[in-house]
């Protein structure tokens, strides 16, 4: 268990640092690049996904910290879940904590990937991709576990 926890901490630290470094570059330097399909363009998101709940902008950082604290308490009390899902959990923490730090540092989440080929898509960042990757891994693991249980019950 300690080895998995250490691996999770390393994953969180590396991805958090990379994400914050990229965001710092966009927030402080002119890293904007226009492309035919996708552009790199600085934008601040004061809400959550697709700017939902932006009316809570001032409070979201605290709400999200409470959610992280609650998740941490849950994982501490359910070590078996952490043991089985430590990689996606690490990804969720890396992306989530990085976006929360943005709210304290910049007043909103620093976004910069802008897909605009064929349709306009929301502007997002690396932390969002990391979080989405974690969700896909969890769904995959759940489907695999469900199939395994069905096979064992036959």
CORZIBEL-V529246 format. One record per residue. N is the residue number from 0. RES is the residue in three letters. SS is DSSP state (alpha for helix, beta for strand, coil for the rest). NEAR is the number of other ideal C-beta (glycine too) atoms within 10 Angstrom. Layout:
# CORZIBEL-V529246
N_RES_SS_NEAR / N_RES_SS_NEAR
This chain:
# CORZIBEL-V529246
0_UNK_coil_10 / 1_UNK_alpha_6 / 2_UNK_alpha_8 / 3_UNK_alpha_17 / 4_UNK_alpha_14 / 5_UNK_alpha_11 / 6_UNK_alpha_13 / 7_UNK_alpha_21 / 8_UNK_alpha_13 / 9_UNK_alpha_11 / 10_UNK_alpha_18 / 11_UNK_alpha_20 / 12_UNK_alpha_12 / 13_UNK_alpha_12 / 14_UNK_alpha_20 / 15_UNK_alpha_19 / 16_UNK_alpha_12 / 17_UNK_alpha_15 / 18_UNK_alpha_24 / 19_UNK_alpha_18 / 20_UNK_alpha_10 / 21_UNK_alpha_18 / 22_UNK_alpha_24 / 23_UNK_alpha_14 / 24_UNK_alpha_15 / 25_UNK_alpha_19 / 26_UNK_alpha_15 / 27_UNK_alpha_9 / 28_UNK_coil_9 / 29_UNK_coil_8 / 30_UNK_coil_14 / 31_UNK_coil_12 / 32_UNK_beta_10 / 33_UNK_coil_10 / 34_UNK_coil_12 / 35_UNK_coil_7 / 36_UNK_coil_8 / 37_UNK_beta_14 / 38_UNK_beta_16 / 39_UNK_beta_16 / 40_UNK_beta_17 / 41_UNK_beta_18 / 42_UNK_beta_17 / 43_UNK_beta_16 / 44_UNK_beta_24 / 45_UNK_coil_17 / 46_UNK_coil_15 / 47_UNK_coil_15 / 48_UNK_alpha_12 / 49_UNK_alpha_12 / 50_UNK_alpha_18 / 51_UNK_coil_10 / 52_UNK_coil_14 / 53_UNK_alpha_13 / 54_UNK_alpha_11 / 55_UNK_alpha_14 / 56_UNK_alpha_16 / 57_UNK_alpha_10 / 58_UNK_alpha_11 / 59_UNK_alpha_21 / 60_UNK_alpha_20 / 61_UNK_alpha_13 / 62_UNK_alpha_13 / 63_UNK_alpha_16 / 64_UNK_alpha_15 / 65_UNK_alpha_10 / 66_UNK_alpha_12 / 67_UNK_alpha_15 / 68_UNK_alpha_10 / 69_UNK_alpha_10 / 70_UNK_alpha_14 / 71_UNK_alpha_13 / 72_UNK_alpha_10 / 73_UNK_alpha_11 / 74_UNK_alpha_18 / 75_UNK_alpha_9 / 76_UNK_alpha_9 / 77_UNK_coil_11 / 78_UNK_alpha_12 / 79_UNK_alpha_9 / 80_UNK_alpha_12 / 81_UNK_alpha_19 / 82_UNK_alpha_13 / 83_UNK_alpha_14 / 84_UNK_alpha_20 / 85_UNK_alpha_20 / 86_UNK_alpha_17 / 87_UNK_alpha_21 / 88_UNK_alpha_23 / 89_UNK_alpha_24 / 90_UNK_alpha_26 / 91_UNK_alpha_21 / 92_UNK_alpha_23 / 93_UNK_alpha_25 / 94_UNK_alpha_24 / 95_UNK_alpha_21 / 96_UNK_alpha_19 / 97_UNK_alpha_26 / 98_UNK_alpha_25 / 99_UNK_alpha_20 / 100_UNK_alpha_18 / 101_UNK_alpha_23 / 102_UNK_alpha_22 / 103_UNK_alpha_10 / 104_UNK_alpha_14 / 105_UNK_alpha_15 / 106_UNK_coil_13 / 107_UNK_coil_19 / 108_UNK_beta_26 / 109_UNK_beta_28 / 110_UNK_beta_23 / 111_UNK_beta_21 / 112_UNK_beta_17 / 113_UNK_beta_19 / 114_UNK_beta_15 / 115_UNK_coil_15 / 116_UNK_coil_11 / 117_UNK_coil_7 / 118_UNK_coil_6 / 119_UNK_coil_9 / 120_UNK_coil_13 / 121_UNK_coil_14 / 122_UNK_beta_23 / 123_UNK_beta_20 / 124_UNK_coil_23 / 125_UNK_alpha_21 / 126_UNK_alpha_28 / 127_UNK_alpha_20 / 128_UNK_alpha_14 / 129_UNK_alpha_24 / 130_UNK_alpha_22 / 131_UNK_alpha_14 / 132_UNK_alpha_15 / 133_UNK_alpha_21 / 134_UNK_alpha_12 / 135_UNK_alpha_12 / 136_UNK_alpha_16 / 137_UNK_alpha_16 / 138_UNK_alpha_11 / 139_UNK_alpha_11 / 140_UNK_alpha_14 / 141_UNK_alpha_11 / 142_UNK_alpha_10 / 143_UNK_alpha_10 / 144_UNK_alpha_11 / 145_UNK_alpha_10 / 146_UNK_alpha_10 / 147_UNK_alpha_10 / 148_UNK_alpha_9 / 149_UNK_alpha_9 / 150_UNK_alpha_8 / 151_UNK_alpha_7 / 152_UNK_alpha_6 / 153_UNK_coil_4
